[in-house]
Amino acid sequence: MQDEKDVVGGIAANDLAHGRSEGANTLKFAPYWWEAAPRPDAPPADLPAKTDVVIVGSGFTGLSAAITLLNNGRTAVVLDRGVPGFGASTRNGGQIGSGNQKFRVKRLIALRGEAKASAMLREGMQMLDYIESLIQKETIACHFRRCGRFRGAMQPAHYDAMARDMEDLKAIAGVESFMVSRSDQHAEIGSDVFFGGSVLPADASLHPGLYHAGLMARIAEKGGLVIGNTGADRIEADGKGFRVVTARGTINARNVIIATNGYTDGLVPELGRRIVPIGSGLIATEALPQALYDELLPKNRVYGNTNRVFYYFRGAPDERRIIWGGRIGRSGGTTSPSNYRHLARDMLHVFPQLKSTPVTHAWDGLIGYSFDEVPHIGRTAGGLHYALGYCGTGVSRATYFGHKIALQVAGDANGRTSFDDLNFPAYPAHAIAKHAVPVFETWYRFQDAIKR
């Protein structure tokens, strides 16, 4: 039984999964991460008349770019339409990988060629290493840990395919991994749902709220500005650079970086046509008894599966809670318990032991998806720099791409990446694509369900 002192309200996971409302009025519709790192809605700072670089977007991309610019002697101002950190950078699951999970190696080779595939995969590992080095260099206390990732096979055929893919990943990019058979998987996870799985031991985790707050603090210490509630309404070239027009005034800059990812809108139509925002939802349980927590997550890694509509989960770094994520439901609005029912159902399918455990937090955010499912970095025809399109693997990618685009702005050759020369395709019928996402997701979820 749960200790009385640990009970903080919420709705029982089984009730949430079945649409029962008892306890739903105590469900908190806000990221669990904000408990340790609140999003202060302070009055915005005065807008300076000029700066070297204006960065639009205060997520991990924008903040990482600002730190690199400040460390290289440039001035930087980060603008955000809302409260800094209100978007996906403090709403994700805090899982950190190399970004290699989107394509099997053979598929990536077929799409890009072996040399380019190898370069992209190897740079994915550099992204993972870079975020660790940044956290250490800037002494950000955010529970960073190289915990490893277990990915569970939903079918026996998935296990065999994963094993071959891990061999390919080692051969082409030197990435270490190991397979765990179904008979041995209880050493990794307290569930019988999976048919074994793979482990990437170098993958990591952190507390995204504390990481974001740490980046903000370092920018302030270095003399940079992060100004919230000050959206960029227009960006105009003026011959010397750009004029960024906001409702609170205009700021002149030599360069502009667009770092909006899933919150990309019509500010720069050229980029808006290339990103579709996709909702991602998460729930958090209340703190579990130590014995139950150890049973479910014996290695305390980050976790995922091989479904087409996949879910991901982990333990909270500061308490014995389960953080469970997946695509967001489409009915009832983001502050409706019905929007999170499928997350509770998936969680109980894997961990029926949590049937009576209260879910205390539920929240959502927007992922930025590119048409070709790879991130993009570069410069528009009008001279605006950008880094976006992380497709759900943005913690390390955003941090790394923010650093690299800042170096490119500064004219530093170290800003080069293997992604620089990739064609950035627009979505055909972009407006239709945004509305088609739920339809395809429902179909994929049905296919996953009938194959269980």
ZIURWO-V514479 format. One record per backbone hydrogen bond with DSSP energy under -1.0 kcal/mol. NH is the residue of the N-H (numbers start at 1). CO is the residue of the C=O. If there is no record, write none. Layout:
# ZIURWO-V514479
nh:NH co:CO
nh:NH co:CO
This chain:
# ZIURWO-V514479
nh:6 co:3
nh:7 co:4
nh:11 co:359
nh:13 co:357
nh:14 co:355
nh:16 co:12
nh:17 co:13
nh:18 co:14
nh:19 co:16
nh:20 co:15
nh:24 co:21
nh:26 co:23
nh:27 co:24
nh:28 co:360
nh:30 co:28
nh:34 co:31
nh:35 co:32
nh:37 co:33
nh:42 co:40
nh:51 co:252
nh:53 co:75
nh:54 co:255
nh:55 co:77
nh:56 co:257
nh:57 co:79
nh:63 co:59
nh:64 co:60
nh:65 co:61
nh:66 co:62
nh:67 co:63
nh:68 co:64
nh:69 co:65
nh:70 co:66
nh:71 co:67
nh:73 co:70
nh:74 co:69
nh:77 co:53
nh:78 co:225
nh:79 co:55
nh:80 co:227
nh:86 co:83
nh:90 co:87
nh:91 co:88
nh:96 co:204
nh:108 co:104
nh:109 co:105
nh:110 co:106
nh:111 co:107
nh:112 co:108
nh:113 co:109
nh:117 co:113
nh:118 co:114
nh:119 co:115
nh:120 co:116
nh:121 co:117
nh:122 co:118
nh:123 co:119
nh:124 co:120
nh:125 co:121
nh:126 co:122
nh:127 co:123
nh:128 co:124
nh:129 co:125
nh:130 co:126
nh:131 co:127
nh:132 co:128
nh:133 co:129
nh:134 co:130
nh:135 co:131
nh:136 co:132
nh:137 co:133
nh:138 co:134
nh:140 co:135
nh:142 co:140
nh:145 co:205
nh:147 co:145
nh:148 co:203
nh:149 co:200
nh:150 co:302
nh:151 co:198
nh:152 co:304
nh:153 co:196
nh:159 co:155
nh:160 co:156
nh:161 co:157
nh:162 co:158
nh:163 co:159
nh:164 co:160
nh:165 co:161
nh:166 co:162
nh:167 co:163
nh:168 co:164
nh:169 co:165
nh:170 co:166
nh:171 co:167
nh:172 co:168
nh:173 co:169
nh:174 co:170
nh:175 co:169
nh:178 co:199
nh:180 co:197
nh:187 co:184
nh:188 co:185
nh:189 co:185
nh:190 co:296
nh:191 co:189
nh:195 co:153
nh:197 co:180
nh:198 co:151
nh:199 co:178
nh:200 co:149
nh:203 co:200
nh:204 co:96
nh:205 co:145
nh:206 co:94
nh:207 co:142
nh:211 co:207
nh:212 co:208
nh:213 co:209
nh:214 co:210
nh:215 co:211
nh:216 co:212
nh:217 co:213
nh:218 co:214
nh:219 co:215
nh:220 co:216
nh:221 co:217
nh:222 co:218
nh:223 co:220
nh:224 co:219
nh:225 co:76
nh:227 co:78
nh:229 co:82
nh:230 co:80
nh:233 co:245
nh:234 co:245
nh:236 co:243
nh:238 co:241
nh:242 co:253
nh:243 co:236
nh:244 co:251
nh:245 co:234
nh:246 co:249
nh:249 co:246
nh:251 co:244
nh:252 co:49
nh:253 co:242
nh:255 co:52
nh:257 co:54
nh:258 co:385
nh:259 co:56
nh:263 co:260
nh:264 co:261
nh:271 co:268
nh:272 co:268
nh:273 co:269
nh:274 co:271
nh:276 co:369
nh:278 co:367
nh:280 co:365
nh:281 co:326
nh:282 co:363
nh:283 co:324
nh:284 co:361
nh:285 co:322
nh:286 co:358
nh:288 co:320
nh:293 co:289
nh:294 co:290
nh:295 co:291
nh:296 co:292
nh:297 co:293
nh:302 co:148
nh:303 co:313
nh:304 co:150
nh:310 co:308
nh:312 co:325
nh:313 co:303
nh:314 co:323
nh:316 co:321
nh:321 co:319
nh:323 co:314
nh:324 co:283
nh:325 co:312
nh:326 co:281
nh:328 co:279
nh:329 co:339
nh:336 co:333
nh:339 co:336
nh:340 co:337
nh:344 co:340
nh:345 co:341
nh:346 co:342
nh:347 co:343
nh:348 co:344
nh:349 co:345
nh:350 co:346
nh:351 co:347
nh:354 co:351
nh:355 co:352
nh:357 co:354
nh:359 co:11
nh:360 co:284
nh:361 co:284
nh:362 co:28
nh:363 co:282
nh:365 co:280
nh:367 co:278
nh:369 co:276
nh:373 co:370
nh:376 co:388
nh:378 co:386
nh:380 co:384
nh:383 co:380
nh:385 co:256
nh:386 co:378
nh:387 co:258
nh:388 co:376
nh:391 co:368
nh:393 co:390
nh:398 co:394
nh:399 co:395
nh:400 co:396
nh:401 co:397
nh:402 co:398
nh:403 co:399
nh:404 co:400
nh:405 co:401
nh:406 co:402
nh:407 co:403
nh:408 co:404
nh:409 co:405
nh:410 co:406
nh:411 co:408
nh:412 co:407
nh:415 co:412
nh:416 co:413
nh:420 co:417
nh:422 co:419
nh:427 co:273
nh:433 co:429
nh:434 co:430
nh:436 co:432
nh:437 co:433
nh:440 co:436
nh:441 co:437
nh:442 co:438
nh:443 co:439
nh:444 co:440
nh:445 co:441
nh:446 co:442
nh:447 co:443
nh:448 co:444
nh:449 co:445
nh:450 co:446
nh:452 co:449
